[in-house]
Amino acid sequence: MGQLNRITQQPDVMGGKACIRGMRVTVGMVVGQVGSGHSVDEILSDYPYLEREDIMQALRYAAWRSEEREVTLVTA
């Protein structure tokens, strides 16, 4: 996995959730935007203080965390 130098966690920022560069923008918010169908360019337009690499690292971090342990899901 590549370096995640833009993902920060501080107890006093957003309750310790993983954030982008110490800002009050969580990885979950970014991933949620992508999951809702927003393009990277749309997210960058809506949040001009973010950079493309912020979004890419948020996605890599979320992918890494999802593989960290096995979770049983409900089958359809």
N, C-alpha and C positions, 0 to 999 in steps of 0.2 A: 504494500500500500504506500502511496506517496505521502509526503509530509503534510500534516494538517496544521500548519502554523497560523491559520486564520480562525480556527475554532478555539474559543476560550470558554472557561467555566470559572465563575467567581460567585461565592455564596451571596454577595450583596447585589448581584445583577441578575434580574429575572429569576430569582429563587434558586440560583445555581444551575439553571438549565444551560445546555450548550448554546453558545451565542456566536455571532459573527464579529470578530475583532473587538470584543468587549462592549459592543453596542447592545442596545435593547432589541435586537433582532435575533430570534432564536432559530436554530437549525430546523426545528419543527415547523415554524412558520414558512420558511423557504421551501422545505420539502412539501408542505401542504399546498403551496401555490403551484408547484410543478405538478403535483398529483391532481390538482383541480383543472389542469389543462392549460395553465399559463405558460407561455414560452419564456425562455431566459431573457429575451429582449423586452418582453412585457414587464417582467419583474424588475429589470434594470430601469425601465421607464417609470414604474410606480415607486421605486425606492432608489432614487438617483445617487444616494450615498453608498450603495452596494456596487461591487465590481464583479465582473464575470467570474473571476477565480473564487470569490466568496461563495457563489452559488455552486460551482463545481465541487468545492471542498465540502460544502454542506451536504451535497448528495453523496460524496464518497464517505463522509463520516456516518451518515444514516445507513448506508449499505453495510459498512463495517459493523456498526452496532447491531443491525438486524441479523448478522451472521454470528454474533458473539455467543449466543446460546440458543438452544432449541426451544421453541415454544409450540405447544400443541394448539392447533387451530380447529375450529368446528368444521366438519365436512358437510358439504351440501347434499 
